[in-house]
Amino acid sequence: LTFHCEHTWAPPEALLRTVCATCSTTEDFRQYQVCPIPGAPTGARTGEGYLDARFDIDYSEGVKWIFAAIMFAFFVVFVLISLLIVNTISHSAASHMVKYQEEGFISWLFGNGDKNNGQLHVGEQEKTTFQKADPVSFTWLNLDYSVENKVKGTGQTPAGPHSRRNAEAHQNDYRMTQLLHGMFGYCRPGMMIALMGPSGAGKTTLLDVLAQRKTGGKIEGEVRLNGHPLGAEFPHKAGYVEQMDLHNPRATVEEAISFAAKLRLPAGTSKEDVSRYVEQTMTLLHLQPLRKAMIGSELLDGGIPADARKRLTIAVEFVANPSLLFLDEPTSGLDTAGALAVTDAIRRIANVGRSVMCTIHQPSTEIFEQFDHLCLLAKGGKMVYFGPTGPQCSTLIDYLERNGAPKWQSHTNPADWMLEATGAGIAKAGATAKDWPDIWSQSPEAATAKKSVEEEIQAVTGAPAGMLTMEGVRRQRTGEEAMAKKQYPSLGKQFAALAVRGFKTYWRTPSYNVTRIIVALAMAFLYTSSFWQLDNTQAGLLLTVAAVFFTIFNAALSMLDSARWIFEERPVFYRETAAAIYHPYMYALTAGLVEIPFIIVAAALFFNPFYFGVGFPAKHWAFCHLCYIFFTAIGVFLGQFVAAALPHLEVALQVLPLLLNLWLLTCGFFVTQSAMPSYFKVLNVVNPYKYYVRAFVTSVMHDQEYHCEDEEYLSFNRPPGGCPVNPNFPEQIRPSSTDPSLCNLCPNVSGDSFLEFYSWKYSSRWWDFLTLCMIFLGLRIGTSMLLVFKKHLKR
């Protein structure tokens, strides 16, 4: 390849006019100028000459094949190393050994809590008096639930608040599919109701509709609390236990329960009462022996047993003192002993005056007999039975046998027999199918149950029949009503609880923060040793820019880790905000603030050895250090922003490197802004890399003078009047010591003149820093908005 100059010929024409009176055209000046690029000694530049002058590579035809062979050898070596590691080093799966949190700096900083250390004293449970909740009667009548479905072969479902209206206008394209039909029932204090049925019967759907957890669809009918339509206080009267056990894995059992208690108990509850409620909850659910145990997770490091984790999920809801408790498949994934332990815990909750409803799948006889009422559904969301089960399920068995079910055998599981008899199990050959929903609708038991619900509703004077719509549910969830606004704890309490938990979590996650610090120290050593005490030669000038540019990669490494962190915590965030434990904005605020101390420490450990090791001016240290801290924070918060915007970690891990590469290309270092395509200039304007590198480089190169070693001078033909003299830098041009017909040129003699090539100015560095601050704030605000309004969880 042959290169040429366009606008960078040196010396400039104005300087040549002083020694060349006959020069008037561009061609006249070119014979006394040189292209200031390392390479051949004349204006034309060759690729071979540039490689030799700049990188000391002696190119020949065989060199490229040698390099290709070396790269292939690296590939083979790395494959062999990988095979060796796979066959010799075993990383065992997550251990289920319970890990206990040792007393240390965190306990000293935030308090040690109870000194009991998790020992359950004999007789403690029997002597405990549990906090009392307001007894409630929960009823539902004529409850239907439908969702909007696209008919095969049509376009996309219309979006926006009028999607249902649009769908009705295109009845050939969309239709409403009804999932629940005419549901009714009640749940009173001390009652424990099982929601059962085959797959597709709508058990979880009914539970979510009753608990106001649905985010879409159309709900019709009446759902009432103590005979009154549901109000904005309902989320604080009811607890909802998710099927998945979503907890902060780095918290202890006691910390998780205390966190929920502090933010969910009524305002004005004293610290002593909060501690007492936490103790009572752990006692009731047999969690005291594990109070100092780390929760852990199945994917990370094991942690507490599965049944204990489920009891903890129940505990964080129960400690809020709900009157009504919903549970979705609480025994799912547990062995028989674990499932029985969880069911015993639920039974104890009902025994202290709570109304309990839970879906259950294939319970054993011992578990099924814990329930005193049953709501049995058939496929399609129709009722088969609602009422008491009776002692040893005698009432349920009698109803089914009277209506044509096979005789129950005493050695069989009543739950399995019930499901098989009603068509939910495996039907026997020759069995005659019965329409159990129709049988139920005409039965006296159904009439009695429905009349009981109607009488309770009618007992409240002026209670409207009404219809529960999803718009009302959304108003309750977004807190538009004044009562809902009052239900959140104070902002100070939310901030303190979230900040303490966040700091503890970070402190207990060495894979995130200790690794970040080790990487910072390692990169400081590598960069400092590579760019140690740069001098003011031409090579030192170019390495100064390169050294600053390489700091981008150290800061950018944190993007990927921060994205993983958000994806790990987001399910817990969804669960806690659905329960109105804290406001989403407060979580977004503390998620950023907790990062800052660790960012500052890691930045200091990298930046200080690097800055002074390279030999940058001490007078600009504070400004450059501040720029680096903000730039590192931008990398972390960019990872959080992308994670909040996207539904899957795998997608985020592809998007973040793409953004990194786009910003590297458009930061103005490889391609100047003037030479950049117009469609890339938009990215250049919002590019934090541009403002960081520009602020840093202009600071450390301002007022710096550079010189040339003998081999760094460029030669050009001597003009008739001799070698020109630059009045500002007399040493820039000098006669050649080896050839009197040539002059030697030092390309760059000042940092400010070198920066003119990039159109960078020292005077703009504070504007660059201000722009970094604006990007920093924009990412935090954007992440907060996404966490509040962008939900990746649909129900």
N, C-alpha and C positions, 0 to 999 in steps of 0.2 A: 504494500500500500504506500501511496505517496500523499502527504498532507500539505496543506498550504494555509496561509493566514488570510483573514478577511479584514479585520480592523485592529489587529494588535501588533502591527509592525513597529520596530524600535530601531534607532531612536526616533522620536516623533518628528514630523516634518518641520515644525516650528524651530526645533533645536538644530536641525540640519541646515536650515537657511543661513545660519551664522557662519557656516564653513563651506557652503556650496552656493556661490552667487549665481551659477548657471542653471541651478535646479529650479524648474518651474512646473513640470508635469509630474503625475504620479509615477510614470515610468522612470523619470530622472531620479526621484527619491529612492525608488526600490533598489537601485543598484548599490546604494549606501545604507541599506537597512537589513535587519535580520528578524526572522520570526522567533520570538522569545520562548521557544519550546525546546527542551533538550533533544538533541539529535545530531543531524549533520551540520557542518559549519556554514551552510548557505541557506538561502530562503526556503528552498524545497526541503521537505522532511520526509524521510522514509520510515516505514514501520520497523525495519531492522535497526536503523540508527537510533530510534527512540527507545527500543527495548535494551539496546546496549548502553545508552547514556543514562537512562532512568532506572533500569532494573538490573543492569550488568548481566544481561542474557545474551550470549553469543549464539545467534540463531543460525541453524543449518537445517537441511531437509530432514536429517535423521533425528534432530532434537525432539520434534513433536511426537515421534513414535516412542522415544524414550520416556517422555512425560506420560503418554497414554499407558505405557507398560507399568509405570510407577503407580498410576491411579488404579489400574486393575489389581496390582499387587496389594494396595491398601484394601480394596474390596475383599480379596481373598483372605487377608489377615483378619479383618473384622468379622467375616463370616465364621472363620475358625474359632476366634475368640468367643463369639456368641454361642457356638456349639459347645465349647468347653464349659462356659458358664452354665448353660442349660443342663448339662449332664453332671456337673459337680456341685453346684450351689442350689439348695432347695429353700425357696421362700414359702414357708408353711402358710396354710390358710389362716384366716382370722381365728385367734384363740378365744375360747369362751371362758377362760379363766377370769374371774372377777378382779378388777383392779381397783384398789382403794387409793383415794387421794391423800397424799401425805401432807401434814402440816408444813408450811413453809412461808415464802414471801407473800403469796397471795392471801393466805389465811391471816398473816400479820397485817397486811394492808387493808383488807376488807372485813376483818373480824373472823374469829374462829367459829362462831355459831355455837351450837350446843356442845358441851364438853362430854356428852354421854357416849360419843364414839359408837353409836349404833347398837348398844347393848339393850336388849329388851328384858326388862325386869319381870320377874314372876308376878302374875296377877295384875300387871299394868293395864292390860286391855280391859279386864273386868271392872276396874275401878274408874275407867275413863268415862266422862260424860261428854257426848258429842254435841257440837254446835247444832242449834235448831234452825231449820229452814221453815219458811212459810209454807204450810201444807197447801197443795194445789190439786185441783181436779181438771184434767185435760180431756177435752172431748173433740170429736170430729164427726161431721154428719154430711151425707150426700157428697162425698169428696171425689172429684174426678181430676185426672191429670192427663194432658195431651201435649204432644210435641209436634212440631212442624216437620214434615218429611218431604223430600223431593221425589216426585214420581219418576220412575226409570225413563231415561232418554231426554230429560229436560235440562235446562241450564242451571245456573247456580242459585242458591237460596238468596232472595233479596236481602240486602243489609239495611241497617238503620232502624229507627224507632217505629217506622211504619211498615216493617217487613211483613207483619201478619196481614195488614190491610192490602199490601201489594200481592201477597199470596192469594188472598180471597178474590182478587181481580183476575187471577190466572189460575182458575180452579182446575184447569187441565194439566197444570204443571206441579201444583203443590196440594198436599192434603194433610189434615190433622190426624195423627195416629194416637188413639186413646190407650194409655198404659194402665190407668186405674179406673175402676168403674164402681161408683156408688159406695165408697168406703164409709164405714161408721164404726165408732167405738169410744171407749173411755179408758182413762188410766188415773187411778186415785192413789192417795198417799199409802205407802206400804205395799203397793201392787207391783208385781214383776211380770211383765207381759213378754211372751216370745212371739216374734213375727217369723212365720215359717211358710215354706212352700217350695215347689221345684224351681229350677233355673228358669228365668223368664217370667216368674209370677209377679215380680214387682216388689219384693220385700224391701230392698234397699231404696227403691224409688219411693215407696210409701214412707219409709223412715225419713228420707231427705225432705219430702214434702211437708211432713208434720214438723220437722225440726227447722223449717225455713231455710234449707241449705241449697235449694235448687236455684240455678242462675239462668234458666231458660224454660220455655214451655208455658202452658196455660193451666192455672189451677182454678177450679171451680168448687164451690161448696163452703162449708163453715168449719173453721178451726178455732176453738175457744179455750181460754184459760179461766177457770173459775166462772164459767158462763159468759165471760166477756170476750169480744173479738180481740185477737192478738194485737198488742201495742208495741211500741218501740222498746219497751223494757223486757220483751220476751227473751232476747238473746242472753240476758243477764239472770233470767229465772231458770233457764235451761242449759244443760251441758251436753256436749256432743262428743262422743268418743269415736274417733276414726278407726277404720279397720286397720290401717297402717299405723305403726307406732312411730310417730314422728317427734323426735326429741333432739336437743343439742347433745351430740355424743360426748362432748368434752365436759359436760356438767355432771355433778353427782346427783344421786337420787334426791337428797335433801334440798339441794340448790334448785332443782327443777320444780319441786313442789313449792318451795318458798317463793320462787319467782312468780308462779301463778297466783299464790296467795296474796302477795304484796300488791299486785296489779288488778286482781279481780274481786277481792273483798271490798265491802262498801267503804267509801271515804270516811275517815275518822276512826277506823279500826286501829286500836293501839298496837304497838310492836309486840307487847306481851300476848295479846289475843291472836295476832298473826302466828306467833311461834306456837301458841297452844293449839291452834287449828291445824298447823302443819304436823305437830306431834300426834294429834288425834287421827288425822288422815293416814299417817304412816302406820299407826297402831291398828286401825281398822283394816287396812289392806296388807298387813304383815310385811311392811317394807322397812321396819326399823333396823333389822340386822344388816340391811344393804344401804343405810343412809349415807355413808361416805364412799360408796362404790361409784366408780365412773360408769355412766350409762352405756357408752360405747355404741357400736352399731354392727350389724351383721357384715357389712361390706368393709368396715375399717379395721376394727381390732376386737371383735367379739363383744365383750362387755357383760352386763348382767344377763341372766337366763331369759328366754323368750317369755315365759309366763310372768316373771317379775317385770319385764318391760311393759307387758300388757297391763299389769296392775298399776304400774306407774302412769300409763296413759289414762287410766281411770282416775288415778289420784289427782292429776293436775286439773281434771274437771271437777272432781268432788270437793277439792279444797276451796273452790269458789262458792261453796254452800248452795248448789242449785237445788231447786225444788223438784225439778224434772230432769231425768237423765236419759239420753238416747245413746245406744251403743250399736255399732255396725260390726257384725261378725266378731264378737270379742274372743271367741275360741278358735278362730281361723289360724291354721298353721301350728297349733299346739298339740302336744301328745295328750293322752288321756289324763294323766296326773296334772299336767299344767292347765288343761282346760277346766278340770274340776276345781282347781285352786282359784282360777279366775271367776268361775261361776259362784263359788262360795263367797268371794269378795263382793260380787254384785248382789248376792242375796243379803249380805250384811248391810249393804247400803240401803236396800229396800226396807230392811227391818228397822232402820232408824228414821223412817217416815218419809223417804223419798219415793216419787213415782218413777218407775223404771220401765223402759221399753227397749228391747234389743232384737236384732235379727240373729238367727242361730241356724247353723247348718249341721245336719246329721248328729244331733247330740246323743250321748249315751243315756241310759236309763237314769243314772244318778243325776246327771246334769238336767235332763228334761223335767224331772220331778222337783227341781228347785223352783220352777216357774209355777205361778198360781193361775195365770190366765194365758190364753193362746189366741192369736189372730192368724188363721190359716188361709192362705191364698192359693188359687189355682192359676195355671198359665193364662196369660192375658189380663192379669190384674183384677180377678174377681174373687169375692169372698166365699170361703167354704165353711168357716166357723169363726165365731168370736164369743168368748166366754170363759168361765172358769174350767180348769182341767180337773179339779177335784182331788181328793186324797188318792195317791197312787194312780192318778189320771182316770179315776173311775167315772167322773162326769163326762169327759171327752169320749171315753170308750163306749159308754152307754148311748150317747147321742149317735155315734157312727154305726153301732150295731143295730139300733132301732131303725136306722134308715138304709139298711141293706149291706153294711160292710161285713166282711167275713168275721167269724168269731175270733176274738183275740185270745191268743195262747199265753199263759202266764210266764212262759220262759222267753218270750220275745220282747224286744224293745218297743215300748208303746209309740215312740216317735217314728221308728221305721215302719211299724204296722200301720200307723195313721197315714203316712205318706203313700205307702203301697195301696192301701184301701181306697184312697181318694184319687189314685191315678198318677201320683207324683213319683212313685217308685217304679220298680220293674214289674210290669203286669204279668200275671201268670197266664199260661195258655188257656183259652176258653173262657177267660173272665169277661163278664159283661160290663162295659163302660157305663158309668152313671154320670148324670149331670149334677155334680155335687153343688155347684153354685146355685142352680135352680132349686135344688132340695133345700139349701140353706135359706134362700129368699122366702120360701113358703113355710118355713118351720116356725113353731112358737118361740123357740130360743132366739131367733133373729128378731121377731117382733118385740120380745121382752127387752133385748139389748138396745134396740133402736128407740123404744119408748123411754128407756132410762136416760138416754142421751138427750132426747127431746125435752123431757121434763126438767132436766138440769139446766138446759138453755132457757126454757120458758120461765124458770124461777127468777131470772134476772129481769127486772122490769125495763121495758124499752130496749131490750137487746135486739139489734137489727139482724135480719136474716143475712142480707149482704152476700157479697162474693169476694173471696180473697184473690186478688190479681197479682201478677208478677210485678206490676208497677209499684204496688204497695210494699212488696218485699224489697224492691230496690231502694225505696225511700227509707225503709227501716235500716237497710244495710249501710247506706251512705250517710246516715245520721242527719237527715234534713230536719227531723223533728227535734224540738228543744229537749225533750226528755232523753233522746238518744245521745245528744251532745253531753249531757250531764253524767252519762254512765261511764265515760272514760275516766281513769284516774287523772290526777293533776299532771300537768306537763313535767313538772319537776320530778315527780315520782316515776313517771314513765322513763324520763331521761336517765335518772340515777340507776334504775333497775336494768335497763338495756345496756348502759355504758359499763356497769360492773360486770354483767354477764359477758358482754363482748370482750372486755379486757381479759377476764379469766379464761375465756375460750381461746383467745390468741396466745396467751401465756402457756396454755397446756397443749399447744399445737406446734411442736418443734419442727414437724415436717414442713410447715409453712414459714414460720418466722426464723427459727434457727438456721434453716436452709438458706433463707434470704440473706441472713447476716454472713454465713459462710461464703456464699457466692459473692457478696459484696467485697469481702476481704480477699478472696481469690482473684477477683477481677482487678482489684486495686493493685495487687502484686504483679499480675500479668501486664497491665497497662503501664504501670510505673516503671517496671523493668524494661519494657519495650521502648518507652519514650523518655528514658531517664535523662534529666538535665539537658534539654534541647538547647543548642546554641543558636546564634543569630545568623547562621549561614542560610543559603538558599534551601538546602535540604532541611534545616531546622524549621524554616518558615512553612514548608509544605507539611512537615510532620506535626507542626503545631495545629494546623487545621484538621489533620487526620486524627490527632489525639482527641480533640474536642468532639469530632464526629463519632468516634468509637464509643463515647460515653452514652450515646443514644441507645446502644444495644443493651447495656447493663440496666438502664432504666426500663427498657421495653420488656425485659424478661419477666417482670412482675405482672404484666397484663394477663398472661395465661393462668397464673396461680390465683389471681384475684377473681377471675371468671369462675374457676372451679369452686371457689369458696362460696360465691353467691348461689350457684346451683345446688350446693350441699345444704345451704341454710334455707333456701326458698320454700321447700315443703313445710318446714317448721313455721316459717313466717306466715304462710297461707293458713295453717291451722290456728295460729295464735290470733291473727287478725280477724278470722271468721268468728272467733269467740270473743271479739272486742276486748282483748287483753290490753292492747295499746293501739295507738293510731299509727297507720302505715308510714306517715311522714316522720314520726319520731324514730322508727326503725331505720329509715333511710338516712336520717341525720346521724345517728350513732354508728351506723355501719361505716360511714366515712370517717367520723371523728376517731373511732377506735384504731383505725389504720395509721393515723398521723404520727403517734409516737414511734411506732415501729418503722415508718418511712423515714423519719428524721434520723433515727439511730443508724439504720442501714445506709442512708445517704452520707452521713458523717463518716462512717467507717470506710466507705469507698472514696469519697471525694477528697478528704484532707490529705491522705497519703499520695493520692494521684496528683492533686493540684500542685503541691509543693515539690513532689518528686520530679514532675515534668519541668519545673522551674518557671511557672507562670508568675506574673508580678503579684507581690503580696498585697498591693494597694487595692486590687480588684477582687480579692478573695471573698469578702462578705457578699458582694453582689452576685458573683458567679455561684457561690454556694447556695444562695437563696434561689437562684434560677434552677439549679439542679434539683433542689428539694421539690419545688413546684412541678418540675418536669417529671420527676419520679412519681409524684402523686397523680399527675395526669395519666401516666401509664396504668397505675393501679385502678383509678376511677374509670378509665376507658374500658378496662376489662369488666368492671362491675356494670357499666352502662350497657355494653353489648350483651352480657349475661342476662340483664333484666329485660332486654328487648327480644331475646330469642328463646324458643321453647326447649331447645336441647343443647347439652354441652358439646356434643360432637359438631353441631353447626357453628357454635361460637368459636371452637378451636380452629375452624377453617376460616371464619370471617376475620378474626383478629390478625393472623399473619398476612391476610390480604390487605387489611388496612395498614399494617406496618410497612409493607412493600410499596403501597401507593404513596404513603407519606414520605418514605425515603426517596422515591423518585421525584416527588414534587416539592421537596424542601428547598430547592434552589442551589444545592451543592453540586450534584452531578450535572444537572441541566439548569442553566440560569433562567430566571423568570422571563427575560426577553426572548429566549430561544424556546420557551415552553409552548406546546400546542395550546390553543385557546381553551379547549375543553378540560385541560389540566390546571388552568390558572385558578379555577374555583377552589380546587383542592389546596392549591398553594396558599390561598388567603386564609383558610381555616386550618392550616397545618401547624400543630404545635412544635414539630421538629424544626421548622423554619425559624420560628421566633426564638427558640432555645439556642440553636446553633449560632444564629446571627448575634444574639445578645452576648453570648459567651465569647465568640471569636473576636468581635469588634472590641470587647473589653480587654482581652489579653494581648491583642496586636496593636492597640492604639498607642501612638507615639513610640513604637518600637522601630529601631533602625537595624537593617540587615546588610550583610556584606557577602562577597563571593570568595570561595576558595579558588585557587588557580584553575582547577578543572571545571568550575561552574560558570566561568565567563563564556559568553557567546561572541564569536568573531564576525565582523562585517567589513566590507571594503572601505578603506580610508578615503574620506572626501578630499577634494583638492585643497581645502583650507586647513587640513589636519583633523584630528579627532575632536568632535564637539565637546563642550564642557557644560554639564548640568550645574547651574549656579546653586541650586539647593542641595545637591549631593555631588560634590566635585569628584568623589572616588568612583562614581558609577561607570564612567567611561575612561579608558586609558589606552595608550598605544600598546600594540602587541610587542611583547619582549622577544618574540621569535621570528616575526614577519613584519617588516616596516610598512608593508602595504595594507595591513589590517589594523583594526581597532577592536578592543575587547569591551564588551558590555555586560554589566551586572544587571540581570532582568529586574529584580525587586530590591529596592534599597530602603523602603519604609513599609510598615504594616498598613498604613492608611492608603497608600497608593496601590498596594496589592488588592485591598478590599474593593477598590473601584471596579475591578473586573466583575465582581458579583453585585455591584450597586449597593453595597452595604456601608452604612455610616455609623460611626461611633455615637453620634448625637441621637440616634433612634433607639438606643439600647433600653432606655426606660419605657418607651412605648412598647417595645418587644416584651418586656417583663409584665407590663400591664395587660397585654394581650394574653400572655400565659395565665395570668390570674383570671381573666374573663373566661378562658377555655376551661380552667379548673372549676369555676363556679357553674358554668354551663353544664358540664358533665354531672356535677352533683345534683343540680336541679333536674336535669333530664332523667337521671337514675331514679330520683324520688318520684317523679311523675309516672315513670314506667312501673315502678313497684306499686303505686297506688291504683293506677287505672288500667294497666295491662296485665290481665290475668291469664296465665297459661294453664289454669285448672278449670275444667268445665264439669258441671254436675247436671 
